[in-house]
Amino acid sequence: MANGVQSGRGLIYSKKIESVRKENTVAAHNSYQGYTDELKNKGDTIKIATIGQVELLNYNGGAINFDDIDDASVSVRLTNQKKKKKKVDTADKAMSPIDYEEALMNEAGRGIATDTDRFIYNSIAAMAGKSADRVIDATECNSSNIFDKILSAQTKLNQADAPTDKRVLEVSPLMYEKIQKMLIKTDTNNTDLLRKGFCGKLLDFDVYMSNNIKNDGTYDYCIARTTTAYAFALAVKEVAKVKPSHLFAEAIKGLVVYGGEIIRPKEIAIIKFSAG
């Protein structure tokens, strides 16, 4: 990069930003990221083949006929490319005890986490307009009926035979409030869910709250899914500390690319929520 200093530390900066991102992400954390090593640049695509249902038949000792594999494929592609740049004035840095380099790394990581979580939640919420059978109507919902809506989401995943040990429920702050009120009304022993600040279990779900849940101005598109239902990949690229030639300042700039796709739609239920 032009005007670069300490360019050999680019890998260190990338790892630091990636570490902070992982600490601050919810949606990406709850997604399958096993393809990250194979997808590095914008436009990179991987085709994922999924084998269909296997039928067991009685065998009477005769010849065996083999059926063709019933397969479907989904492509995951890195579609988004964004640049990050932050600077700090040299004089400000000299007069302050703050570790600006550390602060810039943390801010970049948190910013990427917010961008990617919004991308994932928007991507999944778009499914609501295409697959009405995966949507649960929770409009004008209150603490008295919120449990029924979550139970309906669990039923949809049960009907899809989704693994019970990989289920997550991601909700907006308003839906979080209704669940808290429901728990306070129904459980006088202060459940593990409340003690841990919403990082515990409810039915089969590990529950998370996020401010990045898709909202269309009226509804929050909260999500019940498995951690293998959505594939996500991200690469932090070309991070460097620089001295802009026209400023008395130090800066950090870099490039990130990411993308994702629903790969198991039946393992997702969308709770279309508005507070009653």
C-alpha positions, 0 to 999 in steps of 0.5 A: 500500500502507498505510504505504508509503514510497518507493512510487515505487520499487516498479517498481525493487524488482520488477525487482530481485527478478525479476533475483535470481529469474532468477539462482537458478532452474533449472526456470523458466529451462528453460521457455518464458516467451514468454507472460509479457507476456500473463498478469499476474493470478491467473486469467488464461488463454491458450489455445495452439493447436498444429497437427498433423502436415502430410502431404506428398502426390504431386501429379498436376496435378488438383484440390487437396483441403484437409484440416481443420487437426488441432489441439489446444489447451492452456491456461496459467493463472496459478493461484498467488498468494503474498505475501512480507513481510520486516522488519528492526528499525530499531535492528539496521539502524543498528548493522549495515553490512549493506545490509538493503534489498539483502539483503531483495530477494535473499532474496525473489528466491531464495524465489520461485525456489525456490517456482516451481521446485518448482511446475514440477517437481511439475507435470511429475512428475504426468505420471508417473501419467498417461503411463506410456510417458514414464517410465523406471524407474531404481530402484536405479540405480548408476553402472554403469547410469545412462548407459543410463537417460539414453540411454533418455530421449534415445531417447524424445525422438528418437522424438518428433522433439524438437529436439536443440538445446533439450534439458535434463536436470534431476537431483537431487543423488543422481542427480548423484552417480551420473553423476559416479561414472560419468564418473570411471570412464569418462573419465580426462581430467576431462570438461568436464561435471565441470569446469563443475560440471554445467553442460555436455553429456551426450549431447544434453542440457545438464545441471542439478542442482536440490534442488527436483526432485520427491521422493515420499519414495522416488523422485526424478522427474528430467526430460529435456525440451526448453525448449519442452515446458513454458510458465511465466509469472510476474508480480511485483506491488505490491512496496513498502518500508513502515514498519509503524505498530506497529513500529520497523522497515522492511519490504518486502512484495509479491505474486507470481502464477504458473502453468504447463502442459505444452504438448508432453508428447512432448518430456518423459521422466521418469526415476524414480530411486532410488539403488542 
